[in-house]
Amino acid sequence: MSQNGAGRSLPPGLPPDAHVVCDKVTKHFDDFVALRDIDMLIRRGEIAVIIGGSGAGKTTLLKILIGLDKPTSGAIYVNGEDIVPLGERQMNKVRQKFGMVFQYSALLDSMNVLDNVAFPLREHTKLRDKEIRKRVLEKLAILGLEGVEGRSPSQLSGGMRKRVALARALMLEPEIIMYDEPTSGLDPLTARMVDELIVETRERFGVTSVVISHDMAGALRIADQMYLLNKGSVAAHGTPAELAHGKCELVQEFFESSGINARTVVQEDLEAEKTQVRIRGEKA
């Protein structure tokens, strides 16, 4: 067991690729318990989806994970370092390891696309405008957004706004991308495109992804691990297949209330993955 400066000792038996770890994280607001003994292990490069109903504690956990709030007790390890006891100056360095894609994208209507995406570079670096513009255009091109840098957010479709928000989140080359309800308010086709974008971003940039979502079908398709929060506690966690085929009544009720057949979604995703593997093999 190793010791992390002024922080708590690392939990024993963690895998070497552990990227974000919650150890008994609890959060009180006066007498109200928002989170209780949250244990979570997110490996490097994984897509972890946190699901749950309204008031389950998802937003509180998100704020704690990125250092905007501190837990009442417990530890949060990022790259093996307990970030809970860190001061504001140290936390600012940790936050640069995170990129954030906000619900409804949170683009500034007073700025065009280029200036929205450039915002983190202008705030946190001393790069000249020419270099900033070059980096922004490169990132937009990678995400299929060539030629939109002069448009305002109101001139973009919902899917394009999500891509612009993702480009902004990637500008400081973070290790971890946090997505807050990324498909909220989108039509089913655009929501499916955003799910695919999350997977593509993981594969292209090697980032670890943490997704807060109520979209059960999307969560089952993209997650490596899923965590169901209920009344501030982890009610269940596992792979999509484990949850879909498990016997946890709360999980099954959550699936049913979402109007999906979880086992069918998981099976369809498995068949699609097999097809992609076969196609890649044929091309090779």
Contacts in CASP RR format, 6 or more apart in sequence:
PFRMAT RR
TARGET T0000
AUTHOR 0000-0000-0000
METHOD contacts of the structure
MODEL  1
MSQNGAGRSLPPGLPPDAHVVCDKVTKHFDDFVALRDIDMLIRRGEIAVI
IGGSGAGKTTLLKILIGLDKPTSGAIYVNGEDIVPLGERQMNKVRQKFGM
VFQYSALLDSMNVLDNVAFPLREHTKLRDKEIRKRVLEKLAILGLEGVEG
RSPSQLSGGMRKRVALARALMLEPEIIMYDEPTSGLDPLTARMVDELIVE
TRERFGVTSVVISHDMAGALRIADQMYLLNKGSVAAHGTPAELAHGKCEL
VQEFFESSGINARTVVQEDLEAEKTQVRIRGEKA
1 9 0 8 1.000
1 10 0 8 1.000
1 12 0 8 1.000
2 9 0 8 1.000
2 10 0 8 1.000
3 9 0 8 1.000
3 10 0 8 1.000
4 10 0 8 1.000
4 77 0 8 1.000
4 80 0 8 1.000
4 81 0 8 1.000
4 82 0 8 1.000
5 82 0 8 1.000
6 85 0 8 1.000
7 75 0 8 1.000
7 82 0 8 1.000
7 84 0 8 1.000
7 85 0 8 1.000
8 23 0 8 1.000
8 74 0 8 1.000
8 75 0 8 1.000
8 82 0 8 1.000
8 84 0 8 1.000
10 21 0 8 1.000
10 77 0 8 1.000
10 80 0 8 1.000
10 82 0 8 1.000
11 21 0 8 1.000
11 23 0 8 1.000
14 21 0 8 1.000
14 41 0 8 1.000
15 41 0 8 1.000
15 43 0 8 1.000
17 43 0 8 1.000
17 44 0 8 1.000
17 45 0 8 1.000
18 41 0 8 1.000
18 42 0 8 1.000
18 43 0 8 1.000
18 44 0 8 1.000
18 77 0 8 1.000
18 80 0 8 1.000
19 42 0 8 1.000
19 43 0 8 1.000
19 44 0 8 1.000
19 45 0 8 1.000
19 46 0 8 1.000
19 78 0 8 1.000
19 79 0 8 1.000
19 175 0 8 1.000
19 176 0 8 1.000
19 208 0 8 1.000
20 40 0 8 1.000
20 41 0 8 1.000
20 42 0 8 1.000
20 48 0 8 1.000
20 65 0 8 1.000
20 76 0 8 1.000
20 77 0 8 1.000
20 78 0 8 1.000
20 176 0 8 1.000
20 208 0 8 1.000
20 210 0 8 1.000
21 40 0 8 1.000
21 41 0 8 1.000
21 42 0 8 1.000
21 75 0 8 1.000
21 76 0 8 1.000
21 77 0 8 1.000
21 80 0 8 1.000
22 38 0 8 1.000
22 39 0 8 1.000
22 40 0 8 1.000
22 41 0 8 1.000
22 61 0 8 1.000
22 65 0 8 1.000
22 74 0 8 1.000
22 75 0 8 1.000
22 76 0 8 1.000
23 39 0 8 1.000
23 74 0 8 1.000
23 75 0 8 1.000
23 76 0 8 1.000
23 77 0 8 1.000
24 37 0 8 1.000
24 38 0 8 1.000
24 39 0 8 1.000
24 73 0 8 1.000
24 74 0 8 1.000
24 75 0 8 1.000
25 35 0 8 1.000
25 37 0 8 1.000
25 38 0 8 1.000
25 39 0 8 1.000
25 40 0 8 1.000
25 61 0 8 1.000
25 64 0 8 1.000
25 71 0 8 1.000
25 73 0 8 1.000
25 74 0 8 1.000
25 75 0 8 1.000
25 76 0 8 1.000
26 33 0 8 1.000
26 35 0 8 1.000
26 36 0 8 1.000
26 37 0 8 1.000
26 38 0 8 1.000
26 71 0 8 1.000
26 72 0 8 1.000
26 73 0 8 1.000
26 74 0 8 1.000
27 33 0 8 1.000
27 34 0 8 1.000
27 35 0 8 1.000
27 60 0 8 1.000
27 64 0 8 1.000
27 69 0 8 1.000
27 71 0 8 1.000
27 72 0 8 1.000
28 34 0 8 1.000
28 72 0 8 1.000
33 232 0 8 1.000
34 57 0 8 1.000
34 60 0 8 1.000
34 232 0 8 1.000
35 57 0 8 1.000
35 60 0 8 1.000
35 61 0 8 1.000
35 64 0 8 1.000
35 71 0 8 1.000
35 232 0 8 1.000
35 233 0 8 1.000
36 232 0 8 1.000
36 233 0 8 1.000
37 233 0 8 1.000
38 61 0 8 1.000
38 232 0 8 1.000
38 233 0 8 1.000
38 234 0 8 1.000
39 234 0 8 1.000
40 48 0 8 1.000
40 227 0 8 1.000
40 234 0 8 1.000
40 237 0 8 1.000
42 48 0 8 1.000
42 208 0 8 1.000
42 210 0 8 1.000
42 225 0 8 1.000
43 208 0 8 1.000
43 224 0 8 1.000
44 208 0 8 1.000
45 202 0 8 1.000
45 206 0 8 1.000
45 207 0 8 1.000
45 208 0 8 1.000
45 209 0 8 1.000
46 208 0 8 1.000
46 209 0 8 1.000
46 224 0 8 1.000
46 225 0 8 1.000
47 198 0 8 1.000
47 199 0 8 1.000
47 202 0 8 1.000
47 209 0 8 1.000
47 211 0 8 1.000
47 222 0 8 1.000
47 223 0 8 1.000
47 224 0 8 1.000
47 225 0 8 1.000
48 208 0 8 1.000
48 209 0 8 1.000
48 210 0 8 1.000
48 211 0 8 1.000
48 223 0 8 1.000
48 224 0 8 1.000
48 225 0 8 1.000
48 226 0 8 1.000
48 227 0 8 1.000
49 211 0 8 1.000
49 213 0 8 1.000
49 219 0 8 1.000
49 222 0 8 1.000
49 223 0 8 1.000
49 225 0 8 1.000
49 226 0 8 1.000
49 227 0 8 1.000
50 58 0 8 1.000
50 61 0 8 1.000
50 62 0 8 1.000
50 210 0 8 1.000
50 211 0 8 1.000
50 212 0 8 1.000
50 213 0 8 1.000
50 226 0 8 1.000
50 227 0 8 1.000
50 229 0 8 1.000
51 58 0 8 1.000
51 213 0 8 1.000
51 214 0 8 1.000
51 216 0 8 1.000
51 219 0 8 1.000
51 226 0 8 1.000
51 227 0 8 1.000
51 228 0 8 1.000
51 229 0 8 1.000
51 254 0 8 1.000
52 58 0 8 1.000
52 214 0 8 1.000
52 228 0 8 1.000
52 229 0 8 1.000
52 230 0 8 1.000
52 254 0 8 1.000
53 214 0 8 1.000
53 229 0 8 1.000
53 230 0 8 1.000
53 254 0 8 1.000
55 232 0 8 1.000
56 229 0 8 1.000
56 230 0 8 1.000
56 231 0 8 1.000
56 232 0 8 1.000
57 229 0 8 1.000
57 232 0 8 1.000
58 212 0 8 1.000
58 229 0 8 1.000
59 180 0 8 1.000
59 212 0 8 1.000
60 69 0 8 1.000
60 232 0 8 1.000
61 212 0 8 1.000
61 229 0 8 1.000
62 178 0 8 1.000
62 180 0 8 1.000
62 210 0 8 1.000
62 212 0 8 1.000
63 69 0 8 1.000
64 70 0 8 1.000
64 71 0 8 1.000
64 76 0 8 1.000
65 76 0 8 1.000
65 178 0 8 1.000
65 210 0 8 1.000
66 95 0 8 1.000
66 98 0 8 1.000
66 100 0 8 1.000
66 178 0 8 1.000
67 83 0 8 1.000
67 91 0 8 1.000
67 94 0 8 1.000
67 95 0 8 1.000
70 84 0 8 1.000
71 84 0 8 1.000
74 84 0 8 1.000
75 82 0 8 1.000
75 84 0 8 1.000
76 82 0 8 1.000
76 83 0 8 1.000
76 84 0 8 1.000
77 83 0 8 1.000
78 94 0 8 1.000
78 97 0 8 1.000
78 176 0 8 1.000
79 97 0 8 1.000
79 175 0 8 1.000
81 94 0 8 1.000
83 91 0 8 1.000
83 94 0 8 1.000
86 94 0 8 1.000
96 124 0 8 1.000
96 172 0 8 1.000
96 174 0 8 1.000
97 174 0 8 1.000
97 175 0 8 1.000
97 176 0 8 1.000
98 174 0 8 1.000
98 175 0 8 1.000
98 176 0 8 1.000
98 177 0 8 1.000
98 178 0 8 1.000
99 169 0 8 1.000
99 170 0 8 1.000
99 172 0 8 1.000
99 174 0 8 1.000
99 176 0 8 1.000
99 177 0 8 1.000
99 178 0 8 1.000
100 169 0 8 1.000
100 177 0 8 1.000
100 178 0 8 1.000
100 180 0 8 1.000
101 162 0 8 1.000
101 165 0 8 1.000
101 166 0 8 1.000
101 169 0 8 1.000
101 177 0 8 1.000
101 178 0 8 1.000
101 179 0 8 1.000
101 180 0 8 1.000
101 182 0 8 1.000
102 165 0 8 1.000
102 180 0 8 1.000
103 180 0 8 1.000
103 181 0 8 1.000
103 182 0 8 1.000
103 184 0 8 1.000
104 184 0 8 1.000
104 185 0 8 1.000
105 153 0 8 1.000
105 158 0 8 1.000
105 161 0 8 1.000
105 162 0 8 1.000
105 164 0 8 1.000
105 165 0 8 1.000
106 165 0 8 1.000
107 116 0 8 1.000
107 153 0 8 1.000
107 161 0 8 1.000
107 164 0 8 1.000
107 165 0 8 1.000
107 168 0 8 1.000
108 115 0 8 1.000
108 116 0 8 1.000
108 119 0 8 1.000
108 153 0 8 1.000
109 152 0 8 1.000
109 153 0 8 1.000
109 154 0 8 1.000
111 119 0 8 1.000
111 152 0 8 1.000
112 149 0 8 1.000
112 150 0 8 1.000
112 151 0 8 1.000
112 152 0 8 1.000
113 140 0 8 1.000
113 145 0 8 1.000
113 148 0 8 1.000
113 149 0 8 1.000
113 150 0 8 1.000
113 151 0 8 1.000
113 152 0 8 1.000
113 153 0 8 1.000
113 156 0 8 1.000
113 164 0 8 1.000
114 133 0 8 1.000
114 136 0 8 1.000
114 137 0 8 1.000
114 149 0 8 1.000
114 150 0 8 1.000
116 153 0 8 1.000
116 164 0 8 1.000
116 168 0 8 1.000
117 136 0 8 1.000
117 139 0 8 1.000
117 140 0 8 1.000
117 149 0 8 1.000
117 164 0 8 1.000
117 167 0 8 1.000
117 168 0 8 1.000
117 171 0 8 1.000
118 132 0 8 1.000
118 133 0 8 1.000
118 136 0 8 1.000
118 171 0 8 1.000
119 168 0 8 1.000
120 168 0 8 1.000
120 171 0 8 1.000
120 172 0 8 1.000
121 127 0 8 1.000
121 132 0 8 1.000
121 135 0 8 1.000
121 136 0 8 1.000
121 171 0 8 1.000
121 172 0 8 1.000
122 132 0 8 1.000
124 172 0 8 1.000
125 132 0 8 1.000
125 172 0 8 1.000
127 135 0 8 1.000
135 171 0 8 1.000
136 149 0 8 1.000
136 167 0 8 1.000
136 171 0 8 1.000
137 149 0 8 1.000
139 167 0 8 1.000
139 170 0 8 1.000
139 171 0 8 1.000
140 146 0 8 1.000
140 147 0 8 1.000
140 148 0 8 1.000
140 149 0 8 1.000
140 164 0 8 1.000
140 167 0 8 1.000
142 204 0 8 1.000
143 163 0 8 1.000
143 166 0 8 1.000
143 167 0 8 1.000
143 197 0 8 1.000
144 163 0 8 1.000
145 160 0 8 1.000
145 163 0 8 1.000
145 164 0 8 1.000
145 167 0 8 1.000
148 156 0 8 1.000
148 160 0 8 1.000
148 164 0 8 1.000
153 161 0 8 1.000
153 164 0 8 1.000
156 164 0 8 1.000
157 190 0 8 1.000
158 186 0 8 1.000
158 190 0 8 1.000
159 186 0 8 1.000
159 190 0 8 1.000
159 193 0 8 1.000
159 194 0 8 1.000
162 182 0 8 1.000
162 186 0 8 1.000
162 190 0 8 1.000
162 194 0 8 1.000
162 197 0 8 1.000
163 197 0 8 1.000
166 177 0 8 1.000
166 197 0 8 1.000
166 201 0 8 1.000
169 177 0 8 1.000
170 177 0 8 1.000
170 201 0 8 1.000
170 205 0 8 1.000
174 207 0 8 1.000
175 207 0 8 1.000
175 208 0 8 1.000
176 207 0 8 1.000
176 208 0 8 1.000
176 209 0 8 1.000
176 210 0 8 1.000
177 201 0 8 1.000
177 207 0 8 1.000
177 208 0 8 1.000
177 209 0 8 1.000
177 210 0 8 1.000
178 210 0 8 1.000
178 212 0 8 1.000
179 198 0 8 1.000
179 209 0 8 1.000
179 210 0 8 1.000
179 211 0 8 1.000
179 212 0 8 1.000
179 213 0 8 1.000
180 212 0 8 1.000
181 212 0 8 1.000
181 213 0 8 1.000
181 214 0 8 1.000
182 194 0 8 1.000
182 198 0 8 1.000
182 211 0 8 1.000
182 213 0 8 1.000
183 190 0 8 1.000
183 191 0 8 1.000
183 194 0 8 1.000
183 195 0 8 1.000
183 213 0 8 1.000
183 215 0 8 1.000
183 218 0 8 1.000
184 214 0 8 1.000
184 215 0 8 1.000
186 194 0 8 1.000
191 215 0 8 1.000
191 218 0 8 1.000
192 218 0 8 1.000
195 215 0 8 1.000
195 218 0 8 1.000
195 221 0 8 1.000
195 222 0 8 1.000
198 209 0 8 1.000
198 211 0 8 1.000
198 222 0 8 1.000
199 222 0 8 1.000
201 207 0 8 1.000
201 209 0 8 1.000
202 208 0 8 1.000
202 209 0 8 1.000
211 219 0 8 1.000
211 222 0 8 1.000
211 223 0 8 1.000
213 219 0 8 1.000
214 258 0 8 1.000
216 254 0 8 1.000
216 255 0 8 1.000
216 258 0 8 1.000
216 259 0 8 1.000
216 260 0 8 1.000
216 262 0 8 1.000
217 258 0 8 1.000
217 260 0 8 1.000
217 265 0 8 1.000
218 265 0 8 1.000
219 226 0 8 1.000
219 240 0 8 1.000
220 226 0 8 1.000
220 240 0 8 1.000
220 244 0 8 1.000
220 260 0 8 1.000
220 262 0 8 1.000
220 265 0 8 1.000
220 266 0 8 1.000
220 269 0 8 1.000
221 240 0 8 1.000
221 265 0 8 1.000
221 269 0 8 1.000
223 239 0 8 1.000
223 240 0 8 1.000
224 239 0 8 1.000
225 237 0 8 1.000
225 238 0 8 1.000
225 239 0 8 1.000
226 237 0 8 1.000
226 238 0 8 1.000
226 239 0 8 1.000
226 240 0 8 1.000
226 243 0 8 1.000
227 234 0 8 1.000
227 236 0 8 1.000
227 237 0 8 1.000
227 238 0 8 1.000
228 234 0 8 1.000
228 235 0 8 1.000
228 236 0 8 1.000
228 237 0 8 1.000
228 243 0 8 1.000
228 248 0 8 1.000
228 250 0 8 1.000
228 251 0 8 1.000
228 254 0 8 1.000
229 235 0 8 1.000
230 250 0 8 1.000
235 248 0 8 1.000
235 250 0 8 1.000
235 251 0 8 1.000
236 243 0 8 1.000
236 248 0 8 1.000
236 250 0 8 1.000
236 251 0 8 1.000
237 243 0 8 1.000
240 262 0 8 1.000
240 265 0 8 1.000
240 266 0 8 1.000
240 269 0 8 1.000
241 266 0 8 1.000
241 270 0 8 1.000
243 251 0 8 1.000
243 262 0 8 1.000
244 255 0 8 1.000
244 262 0 8 1.000
244 263 0 8 1.000
244 265 0 8 1.000
244 266 0 8 1.000
245 263 0 8 1.000
245 266 0 8 1.000
246 252 0 8 1.000
252 262 0 8 1.000
255 261 0 8 1.000
255 262 0 8 1.000
END
